[in-house]
Amino acid sequence: MKLEIRPQLRQMLAPQLIQSLKMLQMPALKLEQTIRHELATNPLLEEVEELQTDEQEFDREAEFDVAGDETKTDENVDWDQFFNDDDEGYKVSQPREETEDRFEGPAALEPTLFSHLTEQLNMLKLTEEEHLIAEYIIGNIAPDGYLTISVPEMAAELKIEESKIEEVLKMVQRFDPVGVGARDLRESLLIQLRERGEEGSLAWRIVDEHINELDRKSILQVARMMGVPVERAQHALEIIKSLSPTPAHGRFDSGAMPVVPDLIVERHDDDFVVMHNDDYVPRLRVNSSYRNLIRRGNETPKDTKQYIRQKLEQARWLINAIQQRRSTMIRVMEAIIERQRDFFERGPAFLKPLIMEEVAQMVEMNVATISRVSSGKYVQTPFGVREIKYFFNSGIAKEDGEDMSKRSVKQRIEEIIKSEPLDKPFSDQEIFRRLNEEGIKLARRTVTKYREELKIPSARLRKRVV
């Protein structure tokens, strides 16, 4: 055995980029909480109470240089360049009316399912591709714990083989809470049974083979169907009943926590304008009280200068990360408006199919960045507050050659069910027939899948006596 020193090139994320990515991933209230924590721990940062004018806006070109040039010494550093007479910071998009109610700050934020899963993901050693896939999967898991996108759709979006996505999905499905990341009830229950060591048991077989029949079968019928004594069937059904149909239910409910839109889209004449919602984001600048301390020159101890340099660098990184977050989100939203203009002009029924890859190409970013912007961020539109992820969905072909978004198809299914007679609700076959008459090409089993995703019970359970 011998020791060798070999030069090796490795790609590593700079601290500034890591902070920018974290900022980009945060929703509005989490961002405010993070900024206020920085205000409390960094003495060089202070909040600007008054609105900045255009002349006072943070000068990006004349940004102070605190990169830590090792060729400079404390004696020849021009500390005055770090503290010019103008206040560094960033301005808001428009003044706020004095009479407007002001949110006094968020309560302590409870962990969300998204942040809980992301924390577990960050503890694993994965390749860059695996991390991208896992991050994309987590971004498409609904608050109840179910995956809202299919593996083929993810493969098309990320341009990665389905087998690799399936492999990473199985890894995510081992995260807490048990059963998370499943694509349907059957898969979620099987994951929970596997975790309990019940794989291959009678309860496992019942779920695997007959999950869609359980609501119509008695214990006796299940026993006959499985060829087992009634006592065994009853015990197996009790195990199944102890499982959670919604893996994340009750653990990550946000309660009365308000949804704060990060972006606001308003119509001006024939165009749409995207503005960042700055009402809840503290405006920052470097604390000018440190100028006198720095201007003392050699009287200031070296370790004090080093401390201030470090805090000043952190302040710059924070302001840059916030600025980068703002510009990235606005660019992405402007691209979405360009592709979804019919929605913003006419409403949800005119939502078109759109994939993240398309927007990523428009703004010259990667899909992972678009996913970070979309997950957990909201935009106020002329048709209500929507999660940015809402605008991304796959398409379904119509007979006239046009594509219809999956969400629009679900909305149409809801409308058909709302119009059904109470004493004779429409079966999935009838809904399938009506959609086909409207030119919407859809398999009957897909109608059932969409109805279940909408949390609408079967026709038998919707029937009411008039």
C-alpha positions as MATLAB code, in Angstrom:
seq = 'MKLEIRPQLRQMLAPQLIQSLKMLQMPALKLEQTIRHELATNPLLEEVEELQTDEQEFDREAEFDVAGDETKTDENVDWDQFFNDDDEGYKVSQPREETEDRFEGPAALEPTLFSHLTEQLNMLKLTEEEHLIAEYIIGNIAPDGYLTISVPEMAAELKIEESKIEEVLKMVQRFDPVGVGARDLRESLLIQLRERGEEGSLAWRIVDEHINELDRKSILQVARMMGVPVERAQHALEIIKSLSPTPAHGRFDSGAMPVVPDLIVERHDDDFVVMHNDDYVPRLRVNSSYRNLIRRGNETPKDTKQYIRQKLEQARWLINAIQQRRSTMIRVMEAIIERQRDFFERGPAFLKPLIMEEVAQMVEMNVATISRVSSGKYVQTPFGVREIKYFFNSGIAKEDGEDMSKRSVKQRIEEIIKSEPLDKPFSDQEIFRRLNEEGIKLARRTVTKYREELKIPSARLRKRVV';
ca = [
       0.000    0.000    0.000;
       1.172    3.536   -0.713;
      -0.175    7.036   -0.372;
      -0.518    9.177   -3.458;
      -1.573   12.778   -3.994;
      -3.544   13.212   -7.191;
      -5.054   16.449   -8.529;
      -8.771   16.073   -9.152;
     -11.376   18.395  -10.648;
     -14.693   18.467   -8.824;
     -17.772   20.543   -9.500;
     -18.996   22.192   -6.293;
     -21.707   24.744   -5.661;
     -20.507   28.092   -4.400;
     -22.039   29.279   -1.106;
     -23.734   32.156   -2.965;
     -25.430   29.742   -5.377;
     -26.546   27.460   -2.547;
     -28.154   30.410   -0.766;
     -29.836   31.553   -3.993;
     -31.286   28.063   -4.566;
     -32.593   27.897   -1.004;
     -34.184   31.328   -1.340;
     -35.779   30.358   -4.636;
     -37.351   27.291   -3.052;
     -38.951   29.197   -0.149;
     -42.595   30.329   -0.205;
     -43.358   33.934    0.782;
     -43.910   33.404    4.519;
     -40.872   31.175    4.898;
     -38.801   33.804    3.084;
     -39.959   36.483    5.514;
     -39.107   34.250    8.470;
     -35.612   33.634    7.054;
     -34.977   37.330    6.414;
     -36.080   38.293    9.911;
     -33.738   35.648   11.343;
     -30.876   37.202    9.347;
     -31.879   40.649   10.624;
     -31.650   39.357   14.174;
     -28.252   37.683   13.739;
     -26.394   40.015   11.355;
     -25.731   43.464   12.865;
     -24.804   44.898    9.456;
     -28.338   44.363    8.156;
     -31.226   46.653    8.977;
     -34.784   46.965    7.753;
     -35.773   49.990    5.699;
     -39.011   51.403    7.052;
     -39.438   54.078    4.385;
     -39.925   53.198    0.741;
     -36.867   53.684   -1.425;
     -36.990   56.133   -4.321;
     -35.598   55.319   -7.744;
     -32.420   57.287   -6.926;
     -31.903   55.275   -3.759;
     -32.369   51.917   -5.437;
     -29.618   49.405   -4.877;
     -26.983   49.973   -7.563;
     -26.224   46.589   -9.056;
     -23.294   47.823  -11.137;
     -21.600   49.577   -8.220;
     -22.133   46.642   -5.858;
     -19.544   46.535   -3.115;
     -16.746   43.974   -3.495;
     -16.299   41.774   -0.455;
     -15.152   38.644   -2.226;
     -12.243   38.345    0.146;
      -9.341   39.187   -2.128;
      -6.383   37.611   -0.375;
      -3.956   40.127   -1.913;
      -5.460   42.921    0.147;
      -4.533   43.599    3.747;
      -6.627   45.307    6.364;
      -4.364   48.342    6.065;
      -4.826   48.915    2.331;
      -8.467   47.893    1.974;
     -10.601   50.861    1.012;
     -13.330   50.291    3.565;
     -15.193   53.421    2.441;
     -16.158   51.667   -0.796;
     -18.285   49.300    1.277;
     -20.304   52.141    2.782;
     -21.170   54.884    0.310;
     -23.563   57.677    1.162;
     -26.553   55.988   -0.427;
     -28.493   53.228    1.299;
     -28.008   49.827   -0.262;
     -31.180   47.802   -0.514;
     -33.906   47.049   -3.009;
     -37.136   48.829   -3.762;
     -40.688   47.505   -3.875;
     -42.750   47.504   -7.023;
     -45.169   50.200   -5.903;
     -46.010   52.245   -2.793;
     -48.496   50.829   -0.333;
     -51.518   52.834    0.729;
     -51.320   54.066    4.302;
     -54.807   52.731    5.013;
     -53.980   49.234    3.822;
     -54.026   46.573    6.502;
     -50.525   45.347    7.155;
     -49.724   41.780    8.034;
     -47.815   41.878   11.293;
     -45.606   38.925   10.483;
     -46.128   35.200   10.284;
     -46.666   32.872   13.150;
     -44.094   30.148   13.616;
     -44.285   28.104   10.444;
     -45.117   24.440   10.819;
     -43.090   22.072    8.639;
     -44.803   21.258    5.373;
     -44.820   17.888    3.670;
     -42.607   19.377    0.951;
     -39.982   20.642    3.416;
     -40.163   17.394    5.420;
     -39.469   15.292    2.334;
     -36.784   17.676    1.075;
     -34.984   17.454    4.411;
     -34.896   13.656    4.134;
     -33.696   13.925    0.535;
     -30.801   16.182    1.510;
     -29.542   13.553    3.949;
     -28.913   11.066    1.140;
     -25.815   10.813   -1.032;
     -27.150   10.831   -4.582;
     -25.855   11.634   -8.015;
     -26.848   14.958   -9.546;
     -29.341   13.208  -11.829;
     -30.897   11.200   -8.975;
     -31.212   14.341   -6.859;
     -32.913   16.147   -9.756;
     -35.403   13.303  -10.227;
     -36.152   13.044   -6.494;
     -36.588   16.808   -6.208;
     -38.995   16.776   -9.151;
     -40.974   13.870   -7.657;
     -41.290   15.631   -4.287;
     -42.424   18.796   -6.026;
     -45.300   16.835   -7.557;
     -46.545   15.177   -4.359;
     -49.881   16.598   -3.180;
     -50.479   17.634    0.466;
     -52.298   14.325    1.081;
     -49.121   12.420    0.145;
     -50.063   11.128   -3.311;
     -47.989   11.610   -6.465;
     -49.920   13.720   -8.966;
     -47.919   12.887  -12.093;
     -47.192    9.613  -13.854;
     -43.756    8.143  -14.507;
     -44.127    8.511  -18.313;
     -45.013   12.192  -17.848;
     -41.944   12.731  -15.659;
     -39.766   10.888  -18.161;
     -41.006   13.135  -20.969;
     -40.559   16.250  -18.829;
     -37.048   15.465  -17.605;
     -35.938   13.568  -20.704;
     -34.734   10.679  -18.506;
     -35.456    6.960  -18.865;
     -38.559    5.681  -17.063;
     -36.516    2.945  -15.362;
     -34.322    5.542  -13.615;
     -37.359    7.494  -12.480;
     -39.016    4.328  -11.151;
     -35.858    3.550   -9.188;
     -35.732    6.986   -7.552;
     -39.496    6.919   -6.933;
     -39.124    3.691   -4.934;
     -36.468    5.441   -2.850;
     -38.781    8.418   -2.159;
     -41.577    6.006   -1.248;
     -39.417    4.818    1.665;
     -39.492    8.310    3.175;
     -41.603    9.292    6.149;
     -44.637    9.358    6.285;
     -45.058    5.737    5.278;
     -46.992    5.431    2.032;
     -45.975    8.821    0.655;
     -45.328    9.140   -3.081;
     -47.813    6.435   -4.039;
     -49.733    6.853   -7.280;
     -52.992    5.407   -5.999;
     -54.623    3.944   -2.894;
     -53.543    0.401   -3.680;
     -49.861    1.319   -3.945;
     -49.979    3.416   -0.757;
     -51.559    0.611    1.274;
     -49.053   -1.929   -0.091;
     -46.163    0.331    0.908;
     -47.592    0.598    4.424;
     -48.080   -3.159    4.642;
     -44.517   -3.785    3.465;
     -43.242   -1.457    6.179;
     -45.137   -3.522    8.748;
     -43.637   -6.754    7.471;
     -46.953   -7.914    5.980;
     -45.711   -8.458    2.424;
     -47.318  -11.629    1.018;
     -49.822  -11.868    3.886;
     -53.573  -12.248    3.468;
     -54.056   -8.512    3.997;
     -51.444   -7.869    1.288;
     -53.218  -10.215   -1.167;
     -56.592   -8.623   -0.521;
     -55.247   -5.121   -1.184;
     -53.169   -6.225   -4.153;
     -55.927   -8.154   -5.915;
     -59.268   -6.792   -4.694;
     -58.838   -3.239   -3.346;
     -61.537   -1.849   -5.679;
     -64.101   -4.402   -4.480;
     -63.752   -4.039   -0.701;
     -66.416   -1.347   -0.348;
     -68.971   -3.735   -1.879;
     -68.005   -6.945   -0.087;
     -68.948   -8.223    3.357;
     -66.497  -10.120    5.569;
     -68.178  -13.394    4.552;
     -67.846  -12.567    0.858;
     -64.174  -11.657    1.293;
     -63.559  -14.957    3.109;
     -65.178  -16.921    0.274;
     -63.350  -14.880   -2.366;
     -59.964  -15.550   -0.731;
     -60.777  -19.143    0.281;
     -60.009  -18.596    3.984;
     -61.980  -18.895    7.261;
     -64.066  -15.886    8.278;
     -61.835  -15.261   11.300;
     -58.738  -14.865    9.114;
     -60.566  -12.587    6.704;
     -61.793  -10.435    9.584;
     -58.293  -10.140   11.026;
     -56.871   -9.181    7.607;
     -59.551   -6.533    7.097;
     -58.823   -5.061   10.534;
     -55.183   -4.680    9.510;
     -56.240   -2.953    6.297;
     -58.579   -0.613    8.200;
     -55.693    0.424   10.455;
     -53.775    1.778    7.444;
     -54.024    5.396    6.357;
     -55.759    6.080    3.021;
     -54.015    9.470    2.943;
     -50.433    9.032    4.251;
     -49.796   12.690    5.122;
     -53.228   13.468    6.574;
     -53.176   15.235    9.940;
     -49.411   15.710   10.125;
     -48.798   18.616    7.812;
     -52.100   20.451    7.800;
     -51.424   24.154    7.638;
     -54.561   25.076    9.583;
     -55.380   28.743    9.228;
     -52.001   29.678    7.766;
     -52.750   32.139    4.958;
     -51.659   31.551    1.392;
     -49.559   34.559    0.432;
     -48.971   35.003   -3.309;
     -45.364   35.668   -4.271;
     -46.423   37.243   -7.557;
     -49.290   39.416   -8.767;
     -50.477   39.437  -12.386;
     -52.566   42.439  -13.445;
     -53.994   43.382  -16.796;
     -53.066   46.757  -18.275;
     -54.843   47.437  -21.565;
     -53.971   44.463  -23.810;
     -50.995   43.281  -21.819;
     -50.354   41.495  -18.518;
     -47.856   42.834  -15.998;
     -46.094   40.618  -13.430;
     -45.194   42.218  -10.113;
     -43.467   40.738   -7.090;
     -45.560   40.875   -3.931;
     -43.234   42.729   -1.558;
     -45.798   43.494    1.155;
     -44.452   40.782    3.446;
     -40.763   40.881    2.540;
     -38.651   43.225    4.714;
     -36.588   45.696    2.696;
     -32.916   45.505    3.634;
     -29.849   47.723    3.595;
     -26.434   47.732    5.200;
     -26.430   49.412    8.599;
     -24.714   52.792    8.179;
     -23.766   52.981   11.877;
     -20.726   50.804   11.105;
     -19.190   53.464    8.841;
     -17.601   55.350   11.713;
     -16.141   52.144   13.121;
     -14.500   51.297    9.815;
     -13.278   54.851    9.168;
     -11.155   54.742   12.296;
      -8.576   52.960   10.128;
      -5.822   51.290   12.098;
      -7.542   52.071   15.395;
     -10.034   49.324   14.686;
      -8.723   45.903   15.793;
      -7.948   43.443   13.015;
     -10.320   40.769   14.341;
     -13.147   43.344   14.417;
     -12.517   44.213   10.786;
     -12.516   40.530    9.888;
     -15.819   40.015   11.679;
     -17.365   42.979    9.856;
     -15.995   41.720    6.526;
     -17.652   38.336    7.138;
     -21.004   39.847    8.114;
     -20.844   42.276    5.214;
     -20.270   39.407    2.808;
     -23.250   37.547    4.276;
     -25.382   40.667    3.877;
     -24.372   41.000    0.245;
     -25.138   37.339   -0.436;
     -28.562   37.686    1.146;
     -29.509   40.795   -0.843;
     -28.205   39.231   -4.056;
     -30.169   36.019   -3.383;
     -33.385   37.963   -2.833;
     -32.825   39.972   -6.009;
     -32.091   36.793   -7.967;
     -35.214   35.113   -6.584;
     -37.382   38.062   -7.624;
     -36.035   38.273  -11.171;
     -36.148   34.486  -11.722;
     -39.759   34.154  -10.573;
     -40.890   37.091  -12.703;
     -39.125   35.723  -15.798;
     -40.730   32.306  -15.325;
     -44.184   33.816  -14.785;
     -43.870   35.998  -17.880;
     -43.048   32.888  -19.916;
     -46.077   31.075  -18.440;
     -48.342   33.995  -19.377;
     -47.012   33.876  -22.931;
     -47.993   30.197  -23.204;
     -51.189   30.379  -21.109;
     -52.571   33.693  -22.333;
     -56.025   32.174  -22.946;
     -56.281   31.317  -19.233;
     -55.474   34.886  -18.156;
     -57.928   36.316  -20.686;
     -60.807   33.820  -20.494;
     -60.468   31.619  -17.415;
     -59.529   28.102  -16.173;
     -61.505   26.276  -18.869;
     -58.976   27.523  -21.429;
     -55.874   26.238  -19.668;
     -53.560   24.621  -22.219;
     -51.128   21.722  -21.887;
     -47.706   22.968  -20.798;
     -44.587   21.189  -19.562;
     -41.733   22.660  -17.536;
     -39.200   21.818  -20.232;
     -40.918   24.268  -22.584;
     -40.692   27.136  -20.096;
     -37.125   26.145  -19.159;
     -36.093   26.582  -22.788;
     -37.846   29.943  -23.035;
     -36.043   31.430  -20.021;
     -32.815   29.476  -20.623;
     -32.866   27.694  -17.263;
     -32.911   24.025  -16.305;
     -36.048   22.120  -15.363;
     -34.967   21.838  -11.715;
     -35.031   25.642  -11.401;
     -38.528   25.801  -12.908;
     -39.620   23.100  -10.470;
     -38.259   25.121   -7.519;
     -40.128   28.204   -8.707;
     -43.367   26.254   -9.171;
     -43.612   24.244   -5.953;
     -45.266   25.961   -3.015;
     -45.353   29.400   -4.685;
     -48.579   31.186   -5.525;
     -49.594   33.887   -7.979;
     -52.582   36.203   -7.795;
     -54.335   36.175  -11.181;
     -57.538   37.759  -12.567;
     -59.132   34.347  -11.864;
     -58.000   33.858   -8.283;
     -54.856   32.792   -6.459;
     -53.214   29.766   -8.063;
     -50.139   27.721   -7.284;
     -47.612   28.329  -10.056;
     -47.428   24.561  -10.558;
     -51.109   24.737  -11.571;
     -50.139   26.028  -15.015;
     -48.051   22.946  -15.841;
     -50.011   19.908  -16.981;
     -50.045   17.292  -19.702;
     -52.455   17.359  -22.597;
     -55.226   15.175  -24.012;
     -55.969   15.142  -27.726;
     -59.385   16.129  -29.035;
     -60.993   14.984  -32.274;
     -60.517   18.430  -33.812;
     -56.754   18.050  -33.405;
     -56.378   20.486  -30.510;
     -54.940   19.537  -27.136;
     -56.892   19.986  -23.900;
     -55.172   20.171  -20.517;
     -55.739   17.396  -17.996;
     -57.059   19.930  -15.492;
     -59.623   21.187  -18.003;
     -60.784   17.599  -18.543;
     -61.145   17.128  -14.779;
     -63.119   20.359  -14.571;
     -65.448   19.070  -17.306;
     -65.931   15.788  -15.420;
     -66.894   17.787  -12.316;
     -69.404   19.801  -14.349;
     -70.982   16.628  -15.782;
     -71.335   15.093  -12.316;
     -72.846   18.301  -10.897;
     -75.536   18.189  -13.598;
     -76.519   14.549  -12.965;
     -79.891   13.566  -11.425;
     -79.576   12.932   -7.682;
     -81.539    9.663   -7.855;
     -79.696    8.362  -10.930;
     -76.064    9.525  -10.931;
     -73.935    8.996  -14.016;
     -71.677    5.963  -14.097;
     -68.081    6.289  -15.284;
     -69.206    4.689  -18.548;
     -71.834    7.411  -19.024;
     -69.298   10.159  -18.263;
     -66.925    8.502  -20.731;
     -69.664    8.495  -23.403;
     -70.486   12.169  -22.870;
     -66.839   13.226  -23.059;
     -66.394   11.289  -26.284;
     -69.457   13.003  -27.731;
     -67.729   16.311  -26.988;
     -64.672   15.148  -28.904;
     -62.518   14.457  -25.828;
     -60.611   11.232  -26.460;
     -60.338    9.470  -23.140;
     -60.301    5.841  -21.978;
     -63.008    4.804  -19.519;
     -60.445    3.740  -16.929;
     -58.914    7.228  -17.201;
     -62.314    8.719  -16.363;
     -62.351    6.578  -13.215;
     -58.812    7.656  -12.357;
     -59.610   11.365  -12.755;
     -62.836   11.017  -10.741;
     -60.905    9.393   -7.894;
     -58.220   12.113   -8.054;
     -61.035   14.654   -7.668;
     -62.119   12.783   -4.495;
     -65.568   12.117   -6.018;
     -67.117    8.796   -4.900;
     -68.515    6.244   -7.342;
     -72.031    6.544   -8.768;
     -73.404    4.007   -6.267;
     -72.214    6.131   -3.329;
     -73.483    9.392   -4.900;
     -77.029    8.140   -5.270;
     -79.639   10.037   -3.221;
     -83.321    9.317   -2.618;
     -85.439   12.192   -3.911;
];
